[in-house]
């Protein structure tokens, strides 16, 4: 697991756009910013609660996304109980520090996006 106090490694060291690509690599997958947003909005959540709060995500994609976010030091996974087995996910300090980025993404989307004309536009 990544120590959240250590700087993240970049593949393009020295380039002025490297911080942007590093951030994009961490939250650039479709569901990553949504999951960070839901954890910011609702606080620590169980797997099923997150699945309910993220309309359209499959259990497999949710599991893979949470694992990826955990490996990158953005999400903590804590076993709450063994019988029945319950896990709770929460943001690390590094994950919580993305709040202004997630807020800016939401604000930009609210300003520049419109509702799709029909259901087929959502799948494109």
N, C-alpha and C positions, 0 to 999 in steps of 0.2 A: 504494500500500500504506500502511496506517495505521502511524504511528510509535507503538510500544508504550509510549513514555514520555509521550505526550500523553494528557490525560484524554479519555474518551469523551464525545461530544456526546449530550445528552439532549433529548427533545422537550417535556418537562414541567418545565423548570427551576423550582426553588423548591418543588415539591411534595415532601412527605416520602416518598412512595412512588416517586419517580422512580428512585432507585438500583435498586429492585426491578424496575421495568419495563425499565430499560436492560439489566440482567443477563438478564432473561427474553428480551429481544429477541435477545441474543447466543447464548444456549444453549437457548432455548425450542423450537426445532425438534426434531422427533422424534429425529434421529440425532446432533445436535450434542453433547449430553452424553455419548453413548455413544462417539463418536470421541475426545473429550477424555479420557474414562476409559481407553480402549484405549491412547492415546499415553502417558498417565501410567503405565499398568501395564506396557507393553511397550517404551516408549522409541521413538526414531525408527523409522519403518516405511515400507516401500514400499507402493504402491497395492494390489498383490495381497495382501500380508500383511494390510493393514487390511481388505480385503474378506473374507478368511478369518476374521479376528478379530471381524467384525461380522456375525453370522448374519442373513440375510434382507435385507440391503441390496443394491440393484442397483448396477451400475457407474455408471449415470447419476446416481443419487441420491448415491452416494459422491463422485463427481467434483464435483457441484454443492455438496455440503455442505463438502467440503474447500476449494473456491474461496471460499465464503462465510466460513468460519472464517479463511482467509488474509486476505481483504479486511478483516476486523474485527480483525486483528492478534493472533489467537490461535494460528495455525499458520504455520510456515515451510514453504516448498516449495523443495527444493534438487535441482538436476539433478546426479545422481551420475555418470552416463556418457551419452555421446551414442550410442555403438555397443556394445552395444544400449542404447537409450534407457531410462534408469532414473531415477526420481524418488524422493526420500525426504521424508517429512513428519515434522515434529517440532513440539513446542509452543514457543511464544515464552515469555518470562518472564510475560507477561500470561496466556497460556493455562495455564501451569503454576500460576499463582496461584489458579486455580479448583479446585485439589485439595481443599480443605476443603469447597467447595460440592458437588462431585461425591461426595465421601465422605459428606456429610450426606444427599444424595439417595439413595445406596445404602443407608445405615443406615435411613432412614425407610421405604424400600421393603421392606427385610427385616423390619421391625417391623410393617408395616401391610398388606402384600399377600399374597395366597395364590395358589397355582397355579390356573389356570383349570380348570373342571370338564371341558371338552372343547375340541376344536380350534376350534369356532365361536366360543367366547368370546374367543379370541385375535384374531380378525378384527374384533371390535366396536370 
